Amino acid sequence: MKLYRRGLFLLFMLISLTGCTMFETNMSLMSPPSLPDSEEEILLAIDKHVPNSQELLTPLNDKRSNPIIMEDLDGDGQDEAVVFYKKKSGIVKGVVLKENDGWNQVATFDSGGKVLHDLAFFDLTGDGKKEVFIGTGYAKDHDSSRILYVYQIFSNEPERLLEEAYNHFLTDDFGPNGPALMLITFYKGKENTVTMYQIKDNGLMIIDQLALDEYINGYVSLKSGRISPSKWGLMLDVGMGAHSGKTFVISVQDGKMRNIFPNLDEDPTIKASTTQSDDTNGDGVLEFSVLEDPVTEEELPHAEMPYITVYYQLNDAYEQDIVSKSFDNHTYNYKILLPLEWDNIKVNKTDDWRYVEIIDAENNQVLFDVYVSEIKRINDDWTLLKETDQYVYLSKTVNKKNKHLFQVIHD
């Protein structure tokens, strides 16, 4: 029976790695798909080092679908294999395998928690070797309590550098400030703290802590990088109130964090709904976004207002300039980029948001329009913008010069 279970394990892992299903194989031959020798060796090593009847895991907050994670942890140009697993009622465990005359175990993880929420690899020490960041909890709920474990694998003996409660975290190299871990602890109405960790004296130490407004609804997006042409930091997009949002813009300089807009009355990042920060012009500097009303003939309720999303970039004096604008139709998963010279526009739309017109408010000229259909229309009046598995996007105003203004948000 034990050999039978191990055979099934290998068969399912072979199928997982090749992207096939049981029904895609040649059932008449009943043979598993062939794999390169290296992949077969990894599977055999996993079968050796992962106890039988264990459930292989992928992080919940991750796009990874394969439980065998290949990552170059020691910087030698060759990937190690990282696998997490647990018994049905057990805690999350993990193993790192390295190829050296066969795939051999070089480290194990024995972390608390029954759910693997987060996983990241990042060189926090600056030595060319990546640490492993593992976030686990005891429930799958988004707001459940979690613990972040940080392991250093290839520095003498594997070592746990951190075991700390968290809600969110990110890692980045903050330019002259060096690589850092930013850990967020958030309990609505009680605590909202960003803690910065860096390697000092061969240990992971707290460098600074920053208390933020705890009366928010939660975090929508966390971005790090340059927040102005020469300054590094964070842009943390959050929800607040019934449906509104704001962005915490935090500078990181000389080991200290600073909330750039601490006063709500003077905060330019506040918006009617949550939006996400981004680098829309690709210059390496983050921009925060807000929602602005188009020209309207009457006041519209929040749910019916066709807002314009405007992205602002800060200069080194933290003064903001508009970088880009767009109309985002989340109902039908697309955006229309709006040239900055279109500074006085109306947005006409049907009640179901299926048809939208961008109009010059001064002369009522239609600058761009989009109609969404489930079927392709054969009609000389319509030009195809884009066709996806779900929708067909059409326009009467599109031409070669402005077709790039239409973009599907999630293709």
N, C-alpha and C positions, 0 to 999 in steps of 0.2 A: 504493500500500500504506500509506503514512504517513497519508493522509487517511482510509483505511478504519479504521485503528487508532484514530485520534482520534474517528471517529464512534462506534465501539464504546465507547470510554471515556465519551463524553457520554451514550450510551444507558444504560449501566450506572449512571452516577451519577444520572441522572434517575430510574431505577427505585429506587435506594437512597434517595433523598430522599423519595420518595412512599410508601415502604413496600410497594411492589408487587413481585411476582415476574413473570418472563417469562410464566408460565402464567396470571397474573391479568389480563393485558392482552388487548385484543380482537385476537386473532390474525388475524381476517379483515381488519381495517383495517391491521394492522402499523404503527401509529403510536405513538410514545412518549407517556406521559401528559403532560398539560399542566401547566406550572408557572408560578407568578407570575414576572413579568418579573425581579424582583430575584434570584431563585434561578437563573434561566437565565443572568443576567449573571455570577453567581458561578461557575457551571460553565464558562462561556466563559473567565473570567479564570484559573481553575485550569488549564484546557487550555493557556493561553498561558504561565503561569509555572511549571507543573510539567512537567519534561521527559517526552517520550513514553516509554511502556513502563515507567513507574515504578509500584511497588506502593504504594497508599495505606494508611496505618497507623492503627490505633486502639490506645490504651494497653492493655496486658495487664491491669493492675490497675485497671480502670475499667469502669463500666457503659455507657460510651458505645459505640454501635454504628455511628454515622455518622462517617466520617473527616473530614467537613467540620464543624469545631467553631466554633460562633458564640459569641463572648464580647466583652463591652464592656471592652476593655483600657485605653482612655484616659479613661474616665469621662465621655464626652460624651453618653451615652444611646443611642448607636448601636453595634450589634455589629460587630466585625471578624470576618473569616473566617480560621481557623488550620488549616493542613493539613500533615500530616507524610507523608513518602514515602521510598522508597529503591529502588534497583535490587536485584535478587535477591541479589547478593553484595556490595552496597554498604553504606554507613553511613547512619544516620538523618539526614534533612534536613527542614527545615520552612520554611514561608513564611507571612507574615501579609499579608492583603489588606484594604484599607480602601476604603469607598465614598466617592468624591469625584469626581463627574462620571464615574462608572465605577469598577469595582473595580481598584485599583492596588496594586502591591506596595510595602509600607512597611518590611518587615524580612525577613531570612532567618535560619535556624538551620543551622549546620553542626556538629553534635555527633558525638562518637565513639559507637561502638556500632552493632550491627546489629539490636537489638531495642528497641522503645519500651515500657518497663515502666510508667512513671508520668508523669502530667501534672497540673499544678495551676496555678491563677492566683490571685494574692494580692497585695494592696497592702502590700508590706513597708516602703516608704518613708513611707507616710502622706500621700502627695501626691495621692491620689485616682486614681492610675494603677496598674494591676496589673502585677507582674512575672510572668514565665513560668518555671515550674519543670519541667524535663525530665529524667527519669531513664532512662538507656539502659544496655544491657549487650550482651554478645556471645553470650549464651545465654538460653533461655527458662526455665531452671531457677530455682526460687524462691530458692535460696541462691547463685546466680551473682554474680560481681562486677559492680557497677554504678557508674556515675558520674552525679552530679547536676549539671546545668547550670542556672544562674539567669541569665535575661536581663532587662534593663531596655529596654523598647521605645521608649516615648514620652518620653524625656528627652534632648533634643538628638539624638545619634546612638544607634542600638541598641548596647547594651554588654553583654558577658558579665561578670556580677558574681561568679560562682562556678563552679568546676569541681573537684568533690571526690568521693572515693569514699564510698559510703553503702550501707546496707542498708534503712533506712526513714527517712522524714522526715514532718514535719507543719508547718503554718504556722497561726498564730493571733495574735489581739490579746490579750495577757495583761494587760488592764486598765491599771492605772497603770504597769506595766512596759513597755507599748507592744508593737507588732507584732514578732514574732520568727520565725525559722526554727529548728526543732529537728531536728538531723540525728543519726541513730543509726548507729554503726558497730559491728557485732557479728561476732566470730569466736569460735565456741564454744571455751571453755577458754583463750582468749588475750586477748580484748578485748571490752568491752561499754561503750561510751562514748556519752553524750549531749552534743552540742555545740550551744550556743545562739549564733546569729548575729543581729546587728541592724545596721541602717544607721547608721554613724558616719562623720563627715567625708567624706560623699559616697561611701563605700565600704561593702561588706558585711564586717563584722569579727566575729571570735570574741569573745564577751562572757564566756562561762564554759564550762567543761567539767566533767562529772560522770562518774566511773567507777562502774559498777554491777557486780553479781555476773556474772562471765563464764561461770559454770557453770550455765547455763540451756539449755533446748533450742531456744528461739526465741520470737519475738513472735507473739501471737495478735491483739491489738487495741491501738491507740494512740488515746487520747482526750486532749483538752486543754480547758481552761476553768477554772471555779472549782472548787477541791477542798474548799473550806469556804465559809461564807457571805461572807467578805470576802477570801479569799486565792485566788490563781490558781496554776495548775500543770498537771501531767500525771498521768494514770493509765495505766500501761503494763502490760497483761496479758500474762504470759509462761507458758510451760510449763517444768517442771522435773522431774527424776526420771523414773520410768517413765510416769506419767500425771498427776502432781500439777501444781499451778500456784500462782502468786502474782501480786501486783500491785505494781509499783514506783509508789509515790505520791511525786511530786516537786513540791516547792513552787518557785515562781519569784518572788523578791522582791528588789528593789533590785539587779537585774542578777546575782543569784546563784541557783543551783539547789541544792536540798537534798533528799536522800533521807530521807523522814520515818520510815521503818521500816528502818534499815540492819541491825538485828540479827535474824537468822532466828529465834532462840529467842523473841523478843518480837514477832514480825510477825503481826498479826491478819489479814493478807490471804491467808495460806497456805490452800490448799484441796485436796481429794482429786483433783479434776480441774480443768482450765482452765475459767474462766468469764470473762465480759466485763463491764467497768464500764459504767455507764449512768446516766442521769438518769431514774429511774423515776417520780418524782412531779412532774416538770416544773417544778421550782422554780429551774432554772438552775445547780444544784450537782451535780457528779458524785458517784456512789456506787460503791464497790468491792463486789464480791460474793464470797461464800464458800458452801461447801456444808456443810449441817448434816444429821446423821442424824435421821430421824423416830423415833418410838417403835417399837421392834421387839421381838419375843418371842425372837428368837435373832440372833446375830451373822451378818451376811450378807457375802459377798465383795463387793469393790468393784463388779464388773460388774452385780451384782444389787441393789445398794442403791438404793432410790428416794429419792435425796437431795432435800432442800429447798434451793432457792437463796435466800439471804438477802442483801439489799442494805443496806450500812451507809454512813451519811453522817458526815463528820467535822465537828466544830465548830471554831472558830478556835484552840482549844487542842489540836486533833487527837485529841480523844476521840470515840469512835464511838457512834452511835445507830442502831437498826434503822429503816429507812424502809419497806421492803416485803419480802414473801416470795412465792415461787411454787414450784409443782411443775412442772418442765419435762420433757416427754416428747419427747425429740428423735427417737425412733424413728418417731413419728407426727406430729411437727411442730406440737405445741401446748403451751400452758402453762395452768395453773390458778392464778390469783391467790389468795393465801391471806390473808384478813384477819388483822391482827396479833393480834386477840383469839383466833384459833385457835392457841394457843401450846402445845398438847399433843396432837399428832395422830399417827395411824398412816396408812400408805399401803399398802393391799392392791392387788396387781396380779397379772395372769396372767403366766406365764413369757414370753410373747411381747409383753408390755406393751400388748396390745390393749385390755384392760379394766382400769381404775384406779378405786379408791375412796379418797376422803379421809375419814378416820374420826376422830371424837373419841375419844381413847384412854381417857377416863374413863368414858364411858357407851356406847361402841361405836356411837354414832349415825353414820350415813353422812351427811356434810356435803355431799359433791359426788361425782359419778361421771361417767366418760366411757367410752363404748364406741366403737371405731373399726371401721367397716365399709366395704367397697367398693361396697355397694349400699344404697339407701335402704330401710329397713324400715317397712312399714305395720303399726304395732302401737300400740295405745293406751298401752302401758306405757312407750314411748320418746318422747322429745321431741327434735326436731332442734335441734342447737346450731349447726352450720355444715356446708355442703357445698362441697367444692372439686373440682377436676378429678380429684384422686386419691382423696380419702377423703370419707366421710360420718361426722360426729361426732354421737353420740347420748347422751342422758342420761335417767335415771329421776328424778333429784332436782332438776333445774333448774326455776326459776320466774322470774317477771319481776324479782324483786329480786336474784337471784344469777347470772343468765345472763351478765352482764358479766364474771364471774370467768373465763370461758373465752375464750382468745385463741389464734388461729393464729399461730405464730411467724413463718413466711414465707408470706404469702398468694400 
